[in-house]
């Protein structure tokens, strides 16, 4: 684990996020540029004032042939050619990793302002090619061994006809990974498909109020259970879509931000952790990478789960949300399903989770996801979220995971933000 203590001298002064969805007429560079322009405008910062850029992307190599310098080619035309650009790849946690680097850069005093950018363009004419990008997010030399090990975690038979072969061109391999983890959780803790459907229905209901969401259609739990099966126990509305999109965040030193016109809307970075996975035993969920990242973040911020008002978590599937609210300590391990069934995670509930609609409906352009979470939480803490606003939100937490190594994510990031003063 590598975490820096005391990040309350760093603030977020600007955020930008494109709508997520199918942008067949736009390039990744174009999407990134739009998000950056919005973030700079929101921060009242001009391009030449940015001291460093951290640019996260995974798809430009495979789908555009831009194997190197994607950040430089995307952002120099946006007036950022003067700043050092660091290209970041950390699977689905790329955006959160870019933020971690930007925060560390500013805290170290290397510059007064830094920019984190995340973008991916995964929708393409060849659907299988776009989905194949996800194949590289696990150990390619041990793919079958890894998938077999995950299936072995879920004892009991999979209902006939509910399990297609991974890589069949209709879904990413991660849907099979999440399905295996969900079945293991169901077997051990009694989690039900109805609880999964309740989580998905809640997030789709939230997305109706988010103009940047890929999907904005409400579903009932019954409709979700009756939808096309992906991999037991998951159906299509329980899973994140393949999306295009970009997000950007401006990070500044607090004393510098106080001289800026937008300072009253600055949001404090109370904690920012980045953790690598481990070879923990499957029967030790309390050692899960997400839980270790969360505990480190709470310690860094001097806060506890009970202090959190709103959260954005990495719900690549509905099961992902159940797992991460347990890791974040919102409920006991194994109780994520029953906790969700109470409505606690919905708008108007005790602790709203994924008011943006989450990955399941906001969309998941991989490297943009972690920064889109920050966009949502900054918007919430500023009281600017409109119909999806969590009243009185003062403390917010984002959890973003990426890749798979063994039985858990290869990387996890947790960020805790504090409201404007």
N, C-alpha and C positions, 0 to 999 in steps of 0.2 A: 504494500500500500504506500502511496506517495501523496501526502496531503499537506497543504500549507495552513498554518494556524493564523487566525486573526485577520480575516480579509475584510473587516469592516471599514478599512481605509480606501476601499475600491467601490465605485458605484457604476451602475448602468445608466447612461444618459440618453441613449437612443436605441430604438429597435425598428426593424422593418421585416415584413414577411409578404411574399406574393400569395395569391390564392394558390392552393394546391389542387392538382387535377391533371387533365390531359392537355398539355400545351404543345400540340403537334407543330405549331407554326413558330415556336421560339426555341432558341438554343439555350444551353446551360449558362453560357456567358451572359446572355440577355437577361435571363431570370436572376442571376446573381447580381447583375448591375442594377436591376430594379430594386431588389431588397437593400442593397448597399445605399443607393440614393435615398431611399426612405429612411434608413437608419441615421444617415448623416444629417438629413433635414430635421429629423426628430430630435437629434442631439444638439442642433444649432452648431455643427462642426463642419468646417470645410475640408475637402480631401487632403490638402497639404498639412493639416494639423494632426493627421493620423501617423503615429510613429511606427506601427507594424501591423501587418495583416496576416491572419491565420485562416487559410482557405481550405475547407473540407469538401471532399468529393470522392466518389468511387466509380461513377458511371462513365465519365468522359474517356477513360482509357479504353474500356470495352466497346462502347457504343459510338464514339466519335473518332477513335484513334489518337486522342490527345493523351499520349502516355506520360508526358512530362509537362511541367510548368503550366498546369491548367489555371492556377490562380493568376499568374502573371499575364497570360493571354486574355483572361476575362476582365481583369481590373485595370490594366494600364490605360485602356481607352476611357476609363471612368475617372482619370486624374490621379490615380494611385501609383503611378510608376516610380515615384520618389521613394516609397516606403519598402522596406524588406518584406517579401511575401514568403510565408512558410506554407507549403502544401501539406495537408493533413489527410491521412486515411486511417480510420479506426472503426470500420464497419458502420453499423447503425448509430454508434456513439461518436461519429466524426464531428458533428456540430458541437456537442458537449465538450469534446476534447479541444476543439478550437477555442472555445470559451475558456477552458481551464488554462490554456497557454496564454491567452490574452490577459487574463487576470494575473497570472504569474509574472508576465512581462511588465505590466503596470506596477504591480506591487514591488518588483525589484528596482523600480525607479529608472528603467531603461527608456521609458517615454511617458508622457502624460496621458496619452490616449492610444488605444489599440482597437482593432476591428476584428471580430470573429465572423466568418461567413460560412454558410453551409448550403450546398446546392446539389441536386441530382435531377437528371432527366432520364427516367426509366421507361417511359411510354414510347414504343417504337413500332414500326410496321411488323417486325418479326417478334411476336410476343415471347416466344421461347428464348430468344436472344436476350431480351430484357430480364426475364426471370433467371437466366443463367448467371447474371451478375452475382446473385445471392449464393451461388455454389462456392464462391471463393471466400465466404465468410466462416468457413470451418476448415479444418485440416484436410486438404484435398488428397493427401496421401493415405488418410485413414477414414475416408468418407463412409464406406460401408461398415467398417468396424464401429465407428461412432454411432451411426444410425441404428445398428443392431443393439448396441449397448443401451441406447435410449429406449428402444422398444422393450428391452428386457426389464426396464424399471416398472413397467405397467403390467402387472400380473393379471391374468384373466384373458378371455377371448375378446377379440375385437369383433363387433357385430358384422356378419357377412355383408359384403357389398359396400362397406363404408370406408374401405382403405384402398386407394389407388396407389400406383407405384410412384415414389418420389421422382420428380423430374419428368412428369408426364406432359409438361408443357402448359398445364392449366394453373399451376401455383408454384410458388417458390418452395425450396426444400425446407425452409423454416416453418412452414405450416405443418409439415410432418414432425418436425422437432417439437414445436409447441403442443401438438396433439399427443405426442408421447409423454411429455411432461405433465400435461393436463390429466391424462389417464392415470399416471402415477399418483398425482395429488388426489384424484377421485378414489383410488384404491386405498390410499393410506388414511385420508381424512374424511371421506364421505362427501366430497364436493359433488354437486349434481349438474347435469346439463341445464336444468332450469336456472340455476344460479349463474351459470355462464351466460345464458340468454338474457338474464336480468341486467347483467353488466353491459352487454352489447346494446340492449334497448335503451339504457340510461345514456350511453355515450351518443347514440344516434339521435336521441331527443335533444341533447345538448347542442349537437352540430347544426340543428335547425336555426339557431341564433348566431352562427358563425359564418359570416360572408366569405371567409377564406377557406372553408372546408370543401374537400373533394365531394363528399356526399352530404346532402342536407335533407334527408328523408327519414321520418320517424318510423320505427318498427315496434310492434308489440313483442314480448317474449315468445308468444305462440308463433308469430310469423317467422321469427328468427329460427326457432326449432324446426319449422317446416321447410326452411329454405334449402337450397342445394347443398349437399354434404361436400366437405372438403377433405377432411380426414377425421375420423371419429375421435373426440365428440364435437368437432368444430363444423359449423356451417359458414357459408359465405359472409353473412353480416357479422359474424364473430371475428372476422379476419380483416387486417388492414389491406387496402387496395394498393396496387402499383401506381405511383403518382410522380408527377413532376412538380418542382417548386424550389424556392430558395428563401433563406432567412438570414438576417444579419443583426449583430449587436455591437454597439459602441461602449467600450469600457474606459473609464477615466479615473484618475486619482481624485479622491474626494475634495482635496483642497483646491485643485484646479477646476473641478466642476462647479465649485461655489462661485466662481467668477463668470460663469456662463449664463446666458439668458434662460436656459431650460433647467437650471438647478432645482427649482421647486418640484420638478417631476422626476428627479433622480431616484433610483432605487438602489438600496444598499446590498452588496454581496456579503452575506453573513458567513457563508461557508461554501466551499467549492472543492470537492474531492474527486479523484480519479483512481480507480482500483482495478487491479488485474485479478483474473480468476485463479483458482487453486485446484488441487487434486483432492478436494474434500470427499469423504464417503457420502454416498447417496442418502444415508439415513441421518445425516447431520445438517438439516436445512437451516439451523441457526447459524451455520458458517457460510451460508450462501453469499456470493459476491455482492449482491444487491444489499444485503443486510450489513455487511462489513462497510460498504460505502456509506450507508445511512448512519450507522453508529459513529463513524469518523466525522461525518458532517455535523451531527448533533453535538458532538463534543467540541468541534471547532467553533460552532456558533453559540455554545452555552445554552442550548435549547433542548426540548424534549418533544416527542411526537404530539403530546397534548397541546403544544404551543402553536401547531400548524393550523392555518385557516383554510388553505386551498392547496391542491397538489395537481401536478401533471406527471403521469407515469407512462412508461413504455408499454402500452397495450397493443403490441403487434397482433395479439389475439386477446379475446376476453379473458382467457386464462392468465395472460401476462399481467393484467391489472390485478387480479386476485393474488397472484404471487407477490407483486411488488407492494401492495398495501400491507401485506404481512411483513415483508422485509423492512418497510418504513416504520413499523411499529404501530400502525393505526388500529391493529387488532392482533390477537395472538396468532402464531403460526398454525395453520390449519383452519383458521376461522374466517378466512377471506370471503368464502362463499356465503356463509350466514350473515356476515357483516354487510355485504353488498345487498343481500336480500332485504335488509331492514330499510333500505333507502338512504342510509347514512352518507353514501358517496354522491348522491344526486344534488342538483341545485335545490337549495332549501333544506338539505340534510345537514347532519352534524359536521361533516368535513367533505365538501364537494371535491370530487376527483375527476380530472379531465373535463373541465367546463368547456374546453375548446371542441370537444367531441372525440379527442384522443386520436390515436393512429387509425382506429377502426373506421372513423368517418371523416376526420380532418384530412387523413391521408398520410403517406409515409414515403417522402422522397429521400429516404435514408439519411444522407449527411445533413439535410436541412432540419430533421426532426428535433434534435436536441435544442436547437436555437429557436424553433417554432414554439417549443414548450416555454422557453424564456420570454418570447414575445407575448404569449398568453398571460403568463404570470406577472410580467411588468404591467400589462394592460389592466389586470385585476387589481394590483396594488395601487395603481393610479386612480382606480375607481372609474375606468373608462370602458368597461366591457359591455355596457348596454344591458340587453335582456339576459345575458348570461353572467352578469355581475354577481359575485359573492359579497353580500353586504359586510362592510367593516373589515375586509381582508387586510391583515397587517403582516402576516408571516406566510410565505409560500415556499413549497419545495418541489423541485423537479428531479425525476429519476430517469436516466437514459442508459440503456444497455446496448452492447453490440457484439456480434459474432457469437461463435460457440466453440468452446474448447472443453472436451469431455462431456460433462453433464450440466454445465452452466455457461453463462456468457463469458466471453474472453475479456471484456472490459465493461465497467459500469461507472457512471458518474452521478453524483448527487449534488445539487446546488440548492442552497437555502437563501432566500431573498427577504429583505425587510422593507416595509413600506416607506414612502416618502416622509420626510420630517417637515 
